[in-house]
Protein backbone atom coordinates (compact mmCIF):
# COMPACT_ATOMS: atom_id res chain seq x y z
CA UNK A 1 0.00 0.00 0.00
CA UNK A 2 2.81 2.38 -0.77
CA UNK A 3 1.46 3.58 -4.12
CA UNK A 4 1.44 7.36 -4.11
CA UNK A 5 3.39 7.45 -0.84
CA UNK A 6 6.35 9.77 -0.43
CA UNK A 7 9.82 8.40 -1.27
CA UNK A 8 10.72 8.44 2.43
CA UNK A 9 7.69 6.35 3.36
CA UNK A 10 8.47 3.90 0.56
CA UNK A 11 12.03 3.69 1.89
CA UNK A 12 10.76 3.05 5.43
CA UNK A 13 8.47 0.30 4.15
CA UNK A 14 11.29 -1.35 2.21
CA UNK A 15 13.61 -1.16 5.21
CA UNK A 16 11.01 -2.84 7.39
CA UNK A 17 10.44 -5.57 4.80
CA UNK A 18 14.16 -6.35 4.50
CA UNK A 19 14.93 -5.98 8.19
CA UNK A 20 16.48 -9.43 8.70
CA UNK A 21 18.81 -9.00 5.72
CA UNK A 22 19.85 -5.52 6.88
CA UNK A 23 20.69 -6.81 10.36
CA UNK A 24 22.79 -9.56 8.79
CA UNK A 25 24.58 -6.94 6.71
CA UNK A 26 25.21 -4.95 9.89
CA UNK A 27 26.93 -7.97 11.41
CA UNK A 28 29.03 -8.45 8.27
CA UNK A 29 30.08 -4.79 8.34
CA UNK A 30 31.11 -5.23 11.97
CA UNK A 31 33.34 -8.14 10.96
CA UNK A 32 34.85 -6.46 7.91
CA UNK A 33 35.58 -3.06 9.47
CA UNK A 34 35.62 -3.77 13.22
CA UNK A 35 37.47 -0.58 14.18
CA UNK A 36 34.99 1.97 12.84
CA UNK A 37 32.03 -0.21 13.82
CA UNK A 38 33.26 -0.54 17.40
CA UNK A 39 33.31 3.25 17.81
CA UNK A 40 29.51 3.07 17.87
CA UNK A 41 29.52 0.96 21.05
CA UNK A 42 29.19 3.91 23.48
CA UNK A 43 26.05 4.96 21.61
CA UNK A 44 24.26 1.63 22.04
CA UNK A 45 22.18 2.68 25.10
CA UNK A 46 21.08 5.90 23.37
CA UNK A 47 20.17 3.99 20.21
CA UNK A 48 18.10 1.56 22.25
CA UNK A 49 16.35 4.43 24.01
CA UNK A 50 15.34 5.89 20.64
CA UNK A 51 14.10 2.47 19.51
CA UNK A 52 12.04 1.97 22.66
CA UNK A 53 10.57 5.47 22.35
CA UNK A 54 9.45 4.44 18.89
CA UNK A 55 7.86 1.33 20.35
CA UNK A 56 6.01 3.50 22.87
CA UNK A 57 4.63 5.62 20.04
CA UNK A 58 3.00 2.51 18.55
CA UNK A 59 1.20 1.61 21.80
CA UNK A 60 -2.19 2.67 23.08
CA UNK A 61 -4.05 2.04 26.28
CA UNK A 62 -6.22 -0.59 24.62
CA UNK A 63 -3.13 -2.72 24.02
CA UNK A 64 -3.25 -3.45 27.76
CA UNK A 65 -7.00 -4.11 27.89
CA UNK A 66 -6.48 -7.79 27.13
CA UNK A 67 -5.10 -8.19 30.67
CA UNK A 68 -8.65 -7.71 31.94
CA UNK A 69 -10.40 -9.52 29.09
CA UNK A 70 -8.18 -12.61 28.98
CA UNK A 71 -6.01 -12.64 32.11
CA UNK A 72 -5.38 -16.39 31.93
CA UNK A 73 -3.86 -16.15 28.45
CA UNK A 74 -1.68 -13.16 29.31
CA UNK A 75 -0.44 -14.57 32.62
CA UNK A 76 0.40 -17.99 31.16
CA UNK A 77 2.21 -16.33 28.26
CA UNK A 78 4.26 -14.09 30.56
CA UNK A 79 5.19 -16.99 32.84
CA UNK A 80 6.39 -18.91 29.80
CA UNK A 81 8.30 -15.82 28.63
CA UNK A 82 10.21 -15.28 31.87
CA UNK A 83 10.78 -18.97 32.70
CA UNK A 84 11.56 -20.81 29.48
CA UNK A 85 14.11 -18.47 27.89
CA UNK A 86 16.24 -17.67 30.96
CA UNK A 87 16.41 -21.32 32.03
CA UNK A 88 17.19 -22.66 28.57
CA UNK A 89 19.91 -20.02 28.19
CA UNK A 90 21.55 -21.24 31.38
CA UNK A 91 21.19 -24.92 30.44
CA UNK A 92 22.59 -24.44 26.94
CA UNK A 93 25.45 -22.27 28.16
CA UNK A 94 26.34 -24.85 30.81
CA UNK A 95 26.15 -27.85 28.46
CA UNK A 96 28.29 -26.12 25.81
CA UNK A 97 30.80 -24.87 28.37
CA UNK A 98 30.57 -21.24 27.29
CA UNK A 99 32.93 -18.68 28.79
CA UNK A 100 31.48 -16.73 31.75
CA UNK A 101 31.02 -13.58 29.67
CA UNK A 102 29.12 -15.49 26.99
CA UNK A 103 27.05 -17.27 29.62
CA UNK A 104 26.00 -13.92 31.08
CA UNK A 105 25.19 -12.69 27.59
CA UNK A 106 22.99 -15.73 26.92
CA UNK A 107 21.11 -15.24 30.18
CA UNK A 108 20.66 -11.54 29.44
CA UNK A 109 19.00 -12.44 26.15
CA UNK A 110 16.82 -15.01 27.88
CA UNK A 111 15.78 -12.62 30.64
CA UNK A 112 14.94 -9.77 28.25
CA UNK A 113 11.31 -8.97 27.39
CA UNK A 114 9.76 -9.92 24.07
CA UNK A 115 11.01 -8.15 20.97
CA UNK A 116 8.49 -5.98 19.14
CA UNK A 117 9.36 -7.69 15.86
CA UNK A 118 7.44 -10.64 17.29
CA UNK A 119 4.14 -8.82 16.73
CA UNK A 120 4.68 -8.73 12.99
CA UNK A 121 5.84 -12.36 12.88
CA UNK A 122 2.68 -13.42 14.73
CA UNK A 123 0.58 -11.44 12.27
CA UNK A 124 2.28 -13.07 9.29
CA UNK A 125 1.93 -16.50 10.95
CA UNK A 126 -1.85 -15.98 11.32
CA UNK A 127 -1.49 -16.03 15.08
CA UNK A 128 -3.26 -14.15 17.88
CA UNK A 129 -1.94 -10.62 17.32
CA UNK A 130 -3.86 -9.14 20.27
CA UNK A 131 -2.19 -11.58 22.67
CA UNK A 132 1.21 -10.97 21.06
CA UNK A 133 1.00 -7.18 21.39
CA UNK A 134 -0.13 -7.43 25.01
CA UNK A 135 2.62 -9.88 25.95
CA UNK A 136 5.28 -7.67 24.36
CA UNK A 137 3.96 -4.54 26.05
CA UNK A 138 3.52 -6.04 29.51
CA UNK A 139 6.80 -7.98 29.50
CA UNK A 140 8.58 -4.75 28.54
CA UNK A 141 7.04 -2.88 31.48
CA UNK A 142 7.87 -5.78 33.84
CA UNK A 143 11.48 -6.07 32.65
CA UNK A 144 12.95 -3.60 35.20
CA UNK A 145 11.92 -6.06 37.91
CA UNK A 146 12.37 -9.49 36.35
CA UNK A 147 15.40 -9.06 34.10
CA UNK A 148 17.89 -8.02 36.84
CA UNK A 149 16.63 -10.69 39.26
CA UNK A 150 16.83 -13.47 36.67
CA UNK A 151 20.34 -12.44 35.58
CA UNK A 152 21.49 -12.28 39.21
CA UNK A 153 19.99 -15.69 39.96
CA UNK A 154 21.21 -17.57 36.90
CA UNK A 155 24.46 -15.78 36.03
CA UNK A 156 25.57 -14.34 39.36
CA UNK A 157 27.95 -17.25 39.91
CA UNK A 158 29.65 -16.68 36.54
CA UNK A 159 30.33 -12.94 36.88
CA UNK A 160 29.48 -10.26 39.46
CA UNK A 161 26.01 -8.89 38.69
CA UNK A 162 24.92 -5.41 39.78
CA UNK A 163 21.17 -6.02 39.87
CA UNK A 164 20.48 -2.46 41.02
CA UNK A 165 22.52 -1.04 38.17
CA UNK A 166 20.70 -3.25 35.68
CA UNK A 167 17.34 -2.10 37.04
CA UNK A 168 18.33 1.56 36.72
CA UNK A 169 19.58 1.06 33.16
CA UNK A 170 16.36 -0.68 32.11
CA UNK A 171 14.30 2.12 33.60
CA UNK A 172 16.38 4.68 31.72
CA UNK A 173 16.57 3.03 28.30
CA UNK A 174 13.28 1.09 28.28
CA UNK A 175 10.66 2.17 30.77
CA UNK A 176 11.04 5.95 30.49
CA UNK A 177 11.18 6.03 26.65
CA UNK A 178 8.27 3.58 26.28
CA UNK A 179 6.06 5.45 28.74
CA UNK A 180 7.01 8.78 27.13
CA UNK A 181 6.06 7.43 23.72
CA UNK A 182 2.79 6.02 25.04
CA UNK A 183 1.87 9.33 26.68
CA UNK A 184 2.74 11.27 23.53
CA UNK A 185 0.56 8.91 21.48
CA UNK A 186 -2.26 9.40 24.01
CA UNK A 187 -2.18 13.19 24.17
CA UNK A 188 -0.87 14.10 20.72
CA UNK A 189 -2.29 11.29 18.65
CA UNK A 190 -2.78 13.25 15.45
CA UNK A 191 0.83 14.37 15.37
CA UNK A 192 2.10 10.88 16.17
CA UNK A 193 -0.04 9.33 13.43
CA UNK A 194 1.91 11.38 10.89
CA UNK A 195 5.20 10.04 12.23
CA UNK A 196 4.28 6.34 12.50
CA UNK A 197 4.95 5.45 8.84
CA UNK A 198 8.58 6.51 9.30
CA UNK A 199 9.25 4.49 12.47
CA UNK A 200 10.53 1.35 10.72
CA UNK A 201 13.31 3.44 9.19
CA UNK A 202 14.41 4.72 12.60
CA UNK A 203 14.00 1.41 14.44
CA UNK A 204 15.71 -0.78 11.86
CA UNK A 205 18.59 1.67 11.47
CA UNK A 206 19.06 1.65 15.24
CA UNK A 207 19.14 -2.14 15.49
CA UNK A 208 21.52 -2.47 12.54
CA UNK A 209 23.91 0.02 14.15
CA UNK A 210 23.71 -1.81 17.49
CA UNK A 211 24.55 -5.14 15.85
CA UNK A 212 27.41 -3.63 13.85
CA UNK A 213 28.83 -2.01 16.99
CA UNK A 214 28.68 -5.17 19.10
CA UNK A 215 30.10 -7.43 16.39
CA UNK A 216 32.81 -4.88 15.58
CA UNK A 217 33.87 -4.71 19.22
CA UNK A 218 34.10 -8.52 19.33
CA UNK A 219 35.28 -9.35 15.81
CA UNK A 220 38.18 -11.49 17.02
CA UNK A 221 35.93 -13.42 19.41
CA UNK A 222 33.38 -14.01 16.66
CA UNK A 223 36.05 -15.54 14.45
CA UNK A 224 37.54 -17.68 17.23
CA UNK A 225 34.39 -19.02 18.92
CA UNK A 226 31.77 -18.09 16.37
CA UNK A 227 30.49 -21.57 15.48
CA UNK A 228 29.97 -22.62 19.08
CA UNK A 229 28.17 -19.40 19.91
CA UNK A 230 26.04 -19.58 16.77
CA UNK A 231 25.03 -23.10 17.82
CA UNK A 232 24.11 -21.82 21.28
CA UNK A 233 22.02 -18.98 19.85
CA UNK A 234 20.21 -21.23 17.36
CA UNK A 235 19.46 -23.81 20.08
CA UNK A 236 18.24 -21.07 22.43
CA UNK A 237 15.88 -19.54 19.90
CA UNK A 238 14.63 -22.93 18.69
CA UNK A 239 13.98 -24.12 22.23
CA UNK A 240 12.01 -20.97 22.98
CA UNK A 241 9.83 -21.34 19.89
CA UNK A 242 9.17 -25.04 20.53
CA UNK A 243 8.69 -24.93 24.30
CA UNK A 244 6.53 -21.81 24.03
CA UNK A 245 4.19 -23.62 21.64
CA UNK A 246 4.00 -26.71 23.86
CA UNK A 247 3.44 -24.60 26.98
CA UNK A 248 0.50 -22.88 25.28
CA UNK A 249 -0.85 -26.23 24.09
CA UNK A 250 -0.61 -27.64 27.62
CA UNK A 251 -2.46 -24.56 28.91
CA UNK A 252 -5.31 -25.29 26.49
CA UNK A 253 -4.85 -22.43 24.04
CA UNK A 254 -6.16 -22.62 20.49
CA UNK A 255 -3.70 -22.78 17.60
CA UNK A 256 -3.61 -19.03 16.96
CA UNK A 257 -2.74 -18.35 20.60
CA UNK A 258 -0.15 -21.14 20.60
CA UNK A 259 1.60 -19.46 17.71
CA UNK A 260 1.55 -16.13 19.50
CA UNK A 261 3.07 -17.55 22.68
CA UNK A 262 5.64 -19.54 20.70
CA UNK A 263 6.88 -16.46 18.86
CA UNK A 264 6.73 -14.22 21.94
CA UNK A 265 8.83 -16.67 23.93
CA UNK A 266 11.31 -17.39 21.13
CA UNK A 267 11.92 -13.79 20.01
CA UNK A 268 13.60 -11.49 22.52
CA UNK A 269 14.48 -7.81 22.83
CA UNK A 270 18.08 -8.54 21.93
CA UNK A 271 18.80 -4.84 21.58
CA UNK A 272 18.15 -4.39 25.30
CA UNK A 273 20.35 -7.37 26.12
CA UNK A 274 23.18 -5.94 24.01
CA UNK A 275 22.85 -2.54 25.66
CA UNK A 276 22.90 -3.96 29.19
CA UNK A 277 25.85 -6.19 28.38
CA UNK A 278 27.80 -3.28 26.89
CA UNK A 279 27.24 -1.05 29.92
CA UNK A 280 27.45 -3.51 32.81
CA UNK A 281 29.72 -6.31 31.59
CA UNK A 282 32.48 -6.82 29.03
CA UNK A 283 31.92 -6.20 25.30
CA UNK A 284 32.09 -9.97 24.80
CA UNK A 285 28.92 -10.40 26.87
CA UNK A 286 27.00 -8.45 24.23
CA UNK A 287 27.91 -10.87 21.46
CA UNK A 288 25.12 -13.44 22.08
CA UNK A 289 22.57 -10.63 21.83
CA UNK A 290 24.00 -9.38 18.54
CA UNK A 291 23.93 -12.85 16.99
CA UNK A 292 20.48 -13.50 18.42
CA UNK A 293 19.24 -10.31 16.79
CA UNK A 294 20.36 -11.63 13.42
CA UNK A 295 19.12 -15.19 13.86
CA UNK A 296 15.72 -14.72 15.50
CA UNK A 297 14.50 -12.53 12.66
CA UNK A 298 15.55 -15.16 10.13
CA UNK A 299 13.94 -18.03 12.05
CA UNK A 300 10.88 -15.88 12.70
CA UNK A 301 10.40 -15.25 9.00
CA UNK A 302 10.77 -18.97 8.25
CA UNK A 303 8.27 -20.10 10.88
CA UNK A 304 5.81 -17.36 9.90
CA UNK A 305 5.91 -18.56 6.29
CA UNK A 306 5.40 -22.18 7.38
CA UNK A 307 2.43 -21.38 9.60
CA UNK A 308 0.88 -19.00 7.09
CA UNK A 309 0.84 -21.76 4.49
CA UNK A 310 -0.76 -24.19 6.95
CA UNK A 311 -3.47 -21.72 7.88
CA UNK A 312 -5.11 -21.54 11.31
CA UNK A 313 -7.21 -24.60 12.19
CA UNK A 314 -10.49 -23.81 13.89
CA UNK A 315 -12.29 -26.18 16.18
CA UNK A 316 -12.43 -27.54 19.72
CA UNK A 317 -9.37 -27.37 21.90
CA UNK A 318 -8.03 -30.63 23.18
CA UNK A 319 -7.92 -29.80 26.90
CA UNK A 320 -10.53 -29.04 29.56
CA UNK A 321 -9.09 -25.54 29.97
CA UNK A 322 -10.98 -24.36 26.90
CA UNK A 323 -12.68 -21.07 27.42
CA UNK A 324 -11.01 -20.24 30.72
CA UNK A 325 -10.88 -16.47 30.95
CA UNK A 326 -11.33 -16.37 27.21
CA UNK A 327 -7.81 -17.68 26.73
CA UNK A 328 -8.85 -19.89 23.90
CA UNK A 329 -10.89 -17.38 22.01
CA UNK A 330 -9.18 -15.89 18.96
CA UNK A 331 -10.64 -12.53 20.01
CA UNK A 332 -12.18 -11.67 16.67
CA UNK A 333 -13.45 -8.41 18.08
CA UNK A 334 -10.07 -7.29 19.33
CA UNK A 335 -9.26 -3.86 17.96
CA UNK A 336 -5.68 -4.40 16.97
CA UNK A 337 -3.73 -2.53 14.35
CA UNK A 338 -2.23 -4.53 11.55
CA UNK A 339 1.44 -4.58 12.46
CA UNK A 340 3.79 -2.80 10.22
CA UNK A 341 7.01 -1.93 12.15
CA UNK A 342 10.84 -3.84 14.39
CA UNK A 343 13.05 -4.92 17.48
CA UNK A 344 11.87 -1.80 19.01
CA UNK A 345 9.65 -0.69 16.26
CA UNK A 346 9.75 -4.10 14.78
CA UNK A 347 6.28 -4.67 14.24
CA UNK A 348 7.36 -2.34 12.29
CA UNK A 349 10.04 -4.45 11.01
CA UNK A 350 8.79 -7.58 9.67
C-alpha positions as CSV (number, residue, x, y, z in Angstrom):
1,X,0.0,0.0,0.0
2,X,2.8,2.4,-0.8
3,X,1.5,3.6,-4.1
4,X,1.4,7.4,-4.1
5,X,3.4,7.5,-0.8
6,X,6.4,9.8,-0.4
7,X,9.8,8.4,-1.3
8,X,10.7,8.4,2.4
9,X,7.7,6.4,3.4
10,X,8.5,3.9,0.6
11,X,12.0,3.7,1.9
12,X,10.8,3.0,5.4
13,X,8.5,0.3,4.1
14,X,11.3,-1.4,2.2
15,X,13.6,-1.2,5.2
16,X,11.0,-2.8,7.4
17,X,10.4,-5.6,4.8
18,X,14.2,-6.4,4.5
19,X,14.9,-6.0,8.2
20,X,16.5,-9.4,8.7
21,X,18.8,-9.0,5.7
22,X,19.8,-5.5,6.9
23,X,20.7,-6.8,10.4
24,X,22.8,-9.6,8.8
25,X,24.6,-6.9,6.7
26,X,25.2,-4.9,9.9
27,X,26.9,-8.0,11.4
28,X,29.0,-8.5,8.3
29,X,30.1,-4.8,8.3
30,X,31.1,-5.2,12.0
31,X,33.3,-8.1,11.0
32,X,34.8,-6.5,7.9
33,X,35.6,-3.1,9.5
34,X,35.6,-3.8,13.2
35,X,37.5,-0.6,14.2
36,X,35.0,2.0,12.8
37,X,32.0,-0.2,13.8
38,X,33.3,-0.5,17.4
39,X,33.3,3.2,17.8
40,X,29.5,3.1,17.9
41,X,29.5,1.0,21.0
42,X,29.2,3.9,23.5
43,X,26.1,5.0,21.6
44,X,24.3,1.6,22.0
45,X,22.2,2.7,25.1
46,X,21.1,5.9,23.4
47,X,20.2,4.0,20.2
48,X,18.1,1.6,22.3
49,X,16.3,4.4,24.0
50,X,15.3,5.9,20.6
51,X,14.1,2.5,19.5
52,X,12.0,2.0,22.7
53,X,10.6,5.5,22.4
54,X,9.4,4.4,18.9
55,X,7.9,1.3,20.4
56,X,6.0,3.5,22.9
57,X,4.6,5.6,20.0
58,X,3.0,2.5,18.5
59,X,1.2,1.6,21.8
60,X,-2.2,2.7,23.1
61,X,-4.1,2.0,26.3
62,X,-6.2,-0.6,24.6
63,X,-3.1,-2.7,24.0
64,X,-3.2,-3.5,27.8
65,X,-7.0,-4.1,27.9
66,X,-6.5,-7.8,27.1
67,X,-5.1,-8.2,30.7
68,X,-8.6,-7.7,31.9
69,X,-10.4,-9.5,29.1
70,X,-8.2,-12.6,29.0
71,X,-6.0,-12.6,32.1
72,X,-5.4,-16.4,31.9
73,X,-3.9,-16.2,28.5
74,X,-1.7,-13.2,29.3
75,X,-0.4,-14.6,32.6
76,X,0.4,-18.0,31.2
77,X,2.2,-16.3,28.3
78,X,4.3,-14.1,30.6
79,X,5.2,-17.0,32.8
80,X,6.4,-18.9,29.8
81,X,8.3,-15.8,28.6
82,X,10.2,-15.3,31.9
83,X,10.8,-19.0,32.7
84,X,11.6,-20.8,29.5
85,X,14.1,-18.5,27.9
86,X,16.2,-17.7,31.0
87,X,16.4,-21.3,32.0
88,X,17.2,-22.7,28.6
89,X,19.9,-20.0,28.2
90,X,21.6,-21.2,31.4
91,X,21.2,-24.9,30.4
92,X,22.6,-24.4,26.9
93,X,25.4,-22.3,28.2
94,X,26.3,-24.8,30.8
95,X,26.2,-27.8,28.5
96,X,28.3,-26.1,25.8
97,X,30.8,-24.9,28.4
98,X,30.6,-21.2,27.3
99,X,32.9,-18.7,28.8
100,X,31.5,-16.7,31.8
101,X,31.0,-13.6,29.7
102,X,29.1,-15.5,27.0
103,X,27.0,-17.3,29.6
104,X,26.0,-13.9,31.1
105,X,25.2,-12.7,27.6
106,X,23.0,-15.7,26.9
107,X,21.1,-15.2,30.2
108,X,20.7,-11.5,29.4
109,X,19.0,-12.4,26.1
110,X,16.8,-15.0,27.9
111,X,15.8,-12.6,30.6
112,X,14.9,-9.8,28.2
113,X,11.3,-9.0,27.4
114,X,9.8,-9.9,24.1
115,X,11.0,-8.1,21.0
116,X,8.5,-6.0,19.1
117,X,9.4,-7.7,15.9
118,X,7.4,-10.6,17.3
119,X,4.1,-8.8,16.7
120,X,4.7,-8.7,13.0
121,X,5.8,-12.4,12.9
122,X,2.7,-13.4,14.7
123,X,0.6,-11.4,12.3
124,X,2.3,-13.1,9.3
125,X,1.9,-16.5,11.0
126,X,-1.8,-16.0,11.3
127,X,-1.5,-16.0,15.1
128,X,-3.3,-14.1,17.9
129,X,-1.9,-10.6,17.3
130,X,-3.9,-9.1,20.3
131,X,-2.2,-11.6,22.7
132,X,1.2,-11.0,21.1
133,X,1.0,-7.2,21.4
134,X,-0.1,-7.4,25.0
135,X,2.6,-9.9,25.9
136,X,5.3,-7.7,24.4
137,X,4.0,-4.5,26.1
138,X,3.5,-6.0,29.5
139,X,6.8,-8.0,29.5
140,X,8.6,-4.7,28.5
141,X,7.0,-2.9,31.5
142,X,7.9,-5.8,33.8
143,X,11.5,-6.1,32.7
144,X,13.0,-3.6,35.2
145,X,11.9,-6.1,37.9
146,X,12.4,-9.5,36.4
147,X,15.4,-9.1,34.1
148,X,17.9,-8.0,36.8
149,X,16.6,-10.7,39.3
150,X,16.8,-13.5,36.7
151,X,20.3,-12.4,35.6
152,X,21.5,-12.3,39.2
153,X,20.0,-15.7,40.0
154,X,21.2,-17.6,36.9
155,X,24.5,-15.8,36.0
156,X,25.6,-14.3,39.4
157,X,27.9,-17.3,39.9
158,X,29.7,-16.7,36.5
159,X,30.3,-12.9,36.9
160,X,29.5,-10.3,39.5
161,X,26.0,-8.9,38.7
162,X,24.9,-5.4,39.8
163,X,21.2,-6.0,39.9
164,X,20.5,-2.5,41.0
165,X,22.5,-1.0,38.2
166,X,20.7,-3.3,35.7
167,X,17.3,-2.1,37.0
168,X,18.3,1.6,36.7
169,X,19.6,1.1,33.2
170,X,16.4,-0.7,32.1
171,X,14.3,2.1,33.6
172,X,16.4,4.7,31.7
173,X,16.6,3.0,28.3
174,X,13.3,1.1,28.3
175,X,10.7,2.2,30.8
176,X,11.0,6.0,30.5
177,X,11.2,6.0,26.7
178,X,8.3,3.6,26.3
179,X,6.1,5.5,28.7
180,X,7.0,8.8,27.1
181,X,6.1,7.4,23.7
182,X,2.8,6.0,25.0
183,X,1.9,9.3,26.7
184,X,2.7,11.3,23.5
185,X,0.6,8.9,21.5
186,X,-2.3,9.4,24.0
187,X,-2.2,13.2,24.2
188,X,-0.9,14.1,20.7
189,X,-2.3,11.3,18.7
190,X,-2.8,13.3,15.5
191,X,0.8,14.4,15.4
192,X,2.1,10.9,16.2
193,X,0.0,9.3,13.4
194,X,1.9,11.4,10.9
195,X,5.2,10.0,12.2
196,X,4.3,6.3,12.5
197,X,5.0,5.4,8.8
198,X,8.6,6.5,9.3
199,X,9.2,4.5,12.5
200,X,10.5,1.4,10.7
201,X,13.3,3.4,9.2
202,X,14.4,4.7,12.6
203,X,14.0,1.4,14.4
204,X,15.7,-0.8,11.9
205,X,18.6,1.7,11.5
206,X,19.1,1.7,15.2
207,X,19.1,-2.1,15.5
208,X,21.5,-2.5,12.5
209,X,23.9,0.0,14.2
210,X,23.7,-1.8,17.5
211,X,24.5,-5.1,15.8
212,X,27.4,-3.6,13.8
213,X,28.8,-2.0,17.0
214,X,28.7,-5.2,19.1
215,X,30.1,-7.4,16.4
216,X,32.8,-4.9,15.6
217,X,33.9,-4.7,19.2
218,X,34.1,-8.5,19.3
219,X,35.3,-9.4,15.8
220,X,38.2,-11.5,17.0
221,X,35.9,-13.4,19.4
222,X,33.4,-14.0,16.7
223,X,36.0,-15.5,14.5
224,X,37.5,-17.7,17.2
225,X,34.4,-19.0,18.9
226,X,31.8,-18.1,16.4
227,X,30.5,-21.6,15.5
228,X,30.0,-22.6,19.1
229,X,28.2,-19.4,19.9
230,X,26.0,-19.6,16.8
231,X,25.0,-23.1,17.8
232,X,24.1,-21.8,21.3
233,X,22.0,-19.0,19.9
234,X,20.2,-21.2,17.4
235,X,19.5,-23.8,20.1
236,X,18.2,-21.1,22.4
237,X,15.9,-19.5,19.9
238,X,14.6,-22.9,18.7
239,X,14.0,-24.1,22.2
240,X,12.0,-21.0,23.0
241,X,9.8,-21.3,19.9
242,X,9.2,-25.0,20.5
243,X,8.7,-24.9,24.3
244,X,6.5,-21.8,24.0
245,X,4.2,-23.6,21.6
246,X,4.0,-26.7,23.9
247,X,3.4,-24.6,27.0
248,X,0.5,-22.9,25.3
249,X,-0.9,-26.2,24.1
250,X,-0.6,-27.6,27.6
251,X,-2.5,-24.6,28.9
252,X,-5.3,-25.3,26.5
253,X,-4.8,-22.4,24.0
254,X,-6.2,-22.6,20.5
255,X,-3.7,-22.8,17.6
256,X,-3.6,-19.0,17.0
257,X,-2.7,-18.4,20.6
258,X,-0.2,-21.1,20.6
259,X,1.6,-19.5,17.7
260,X,1.5,-16.1,19.5
261,X,3.1,-17.6,22.7
262,X,5.6,-19.5,20.7
263,X,6.9,-16.5,18.9
264,X,6.7,-14.2,21.9
265,X,8.8,-16.7,23.9
266,X,11.3,-17.4,21.1
267,X,11.9,-13.8,20.0
268,X,13.6,-11.5,22.5
269,X,14.5,-7.8,22.8
270,X,18.1,-8.5,21.9
271,X,18.8,-4.8,21.6
272,X,18.1,-4.4,25.3
273,X,20.4,-7.4,26.1
274,X,23.2,-5.9,24.0
275,X,22.9,-2.5,25.7
276,X,22.9,-4.0,29.2
277,X,25.9,-6.2,28.4
278,X,27.8,-3.3,26.9
279,X,27.2,-1.0,29.9
280,X,27.4,-3.5,32.8
281,X,29.7,-6.3,31.6
282,X,32.5,-6.8,29.0
283,X,31.9,-6.2,25.3
284,X,32.1,-10.0,24.8
285,X,28.9,-10.4,26.9
286,X,27.0,-8.4,24.2
287,X,27.9,-10.9,21.5
288,X,25.1,-13.4,22.1
289,X,22.6,-10.6,21.8
290,X,24.0,-9.4,18.5
291,X,23.9,-12.8,17.0
292,X,20.5,-13.5,18.4
293,X,19.2,-10.3,16.8
294,X,20.4,-11.6,13.4
295,X,19.1,-15.2,13.9
296,X,15.7,-14.7,15.5
297,X,14.5,-12.5,12.7
298,X,15.6,-15.2,10.1
299,X,13.9,-18.0,12.0
300,X,10.9,-15.9,12.7
301,X,10.4,-15.2,9.0
302,X,10.8,-19.0,8.3
303,X,8.3,-20.1,10.9
304,X,5.8,-17.4,9.9
305,X,5.9,-18.6,6.3
306,X,5.4,-22.2,7.4
307,X,2.4,-21.4,9.6
308,X,0.9,-19.0,7.1
309,X,0.8,-21.8,4.5
310,X,-0.8,-24.2,7.0
311,X,-3.5,-21.7,7.9
312,X,-5.1,-21.5,11.3
313,X,-7.2,-24.6,12.2
314,X,-10.5,-23.8,13.9
315,X,-12.3,-26.2,16.2
316,X,-12.4,-27.5,19.7
317,X,-9.4,-27.4,21.9
318,X,-8.0,-30.6,23.2
319,X,-7.9,-29.8,26.9
320,X,-10.5,-29.0,29.6
321,X,-9.1,-25.5,30.0
322,X,-11.0,-24.4,26.9
323,X,-12.7,-21.1,27.4
324,X,-11.0,-20.2,30.7
325,X,-10.9,-16.5,30.9
326,X,-11.3,-16.4,27.2
327,X,-7.8,-17.7,26.7
328,X,-8.9,-19.9,23.9
329,X,-10.9,-17.4,22.0
330,X,-9.2,-15.9,19.0
331,X,-10.6,-12.5,20.0
332,X,-12.2,-11.7,16.7
333,X,-13.4,-8.4,18.1
334,X,-10.1,-7.3,19.3
335,X,-9.3,-3.9,18.0
336,X,-5.7,-4.4,17.0
337,X,-3.7,-2.5,14.4
338,X,-2.2,-4.5,11.5
339,X,1.4,-4.6,12.5
340,X,3.8,-2.8,10.2
341,X,7.0,-1.9,12.1
342,X,10.8,-3.8,14.4
343,X,13.1,-4.9,17.5
344,X,11.9,-1.8,19.0
345,X,9.7,-0.7,16.3
346,X,9.8,-4.1,14.8
347,X,6.3,-4.7,14.2
348,X,7.4,-2.3,12.3
349,X,10.0,-4.5,11.0
350,X,8.8,-7.6,9.7
